[in-house]
């Protein structure tokens, strides 16, 4: 008896998240279909023109915007950024450096320092125990 492996698929929203793109900006065929794991792998390794354009120019989803600005998603919300932004808009924010962006970048830097300190402390504890 041989079992045939079924193709695993995902919703377009999941695939868009994995690709780091804003779903409403993708082609209709992508939004209305399903994406197999093989198709996702192909999109990641050999992206079509529309995907390269979206990654380069946007609009970008909030996690990508937050990463490009060096802040958290919550920091974006506190700064009043609730919509997807294009690369041009992100670059303008970087150039203008509004007060909220400076503040949120400092907050994010503090969070990263604290996380590194806690990781180091945990490593020291584990070292002492062994």
ChimeraX attribute file (.defattr): number of C-alpha atoms within 10 A of each C-alpha:
attribute: neighborCount
match mode: 1-to-1
recipient: residues
	/A:1	3
	/A:2	4
	/A:3	5
	/A:4	6
	/A:5	6
	/A:6	6
	/A:7	9
	/A:8	10
	/A:9	16
	/A:10	14
	/A:11	14
	/A:12	19
	/A:13	18
	/A:14	14
	/A:15	22
	/A:16	22
	/A:17	14
	/A:18	11
	/A:19	17
	/A:20	17
	/A:21	24
	/A:22	21
	/A:23	20
	/A:24	13
	/A:25	17
	/A:26	16
	/A:27	11
	/A:28	10
	/A:29	9
	/A:30	17
	/A:31	17
	/A:32	11
	/A:33	12
	/A:34	17
	/A:35	22
	/A:36	16
	/A:37	14
	/A:38	12
	/A:39	13
	/A:40	18
	/A:41	13
	/A:42	12
	/A:43	16
	/A:44	13
	/A:45	9
	/A:46	11
	/A:47	15
	/A:48	11
	/A:49	9
	/A:50	12
	/A:51	21
	/A:52	14
	/A:53	12
	/A:54	18
	/A:55	19
	/A:56	13
	/A:57	14
	/A:58	22
	/A:59	25
	/A:60	24
	/A:61	21
	/A:62	22
	/A:63	18
	/A:64	20
	/A:65	24
	/A:66	19
	/A:67	11
	/A:68	14
	/A:69	19
	/A:70	19
	/A:71	21
	/A:72	19
	/A:73	17
	/A:74	14
	/A:75	19
	/A:76	21
	/A:77	13
	/A:78	13
	/A:79	15
	/A:80	10
	/A:81	15
	/A:82	13
	/A:83	13
	/A:84	18
	/A:85	19
	/A:86	18
	/A:87	18
	/A:88	13
	/A:89	15
	/A:90	19
	/A:91	14
	/A:92	12
	/A:93	13
	/A:94	15
	/A:95	9
	/A:96	10
	/A:97	13
	/A:98	12
	/A:99	9
	/A:100	14
	/A:101	20
	/A:102	15
	/A:103	15
	/A:104	20
	/A:105	16
	/A:106	14
	/A:107	15
	/A:108	16
	/A:109	14
	/A:110	12
	/A:111	13
	/A:112	12
	/A:113	12
	/A:114	12
	/A:115	12
	/A:116	12
	/A:117	12
	/A:118	12
	/A:119	12
	/A:120	12
	/A:121	12
	/A:122	12
	/A:123	12
	/A:124	11
	/A:125	11
	/A:126	10
	/A:127	9
	/A:128	8
	/A:129	7
	/A:130	5
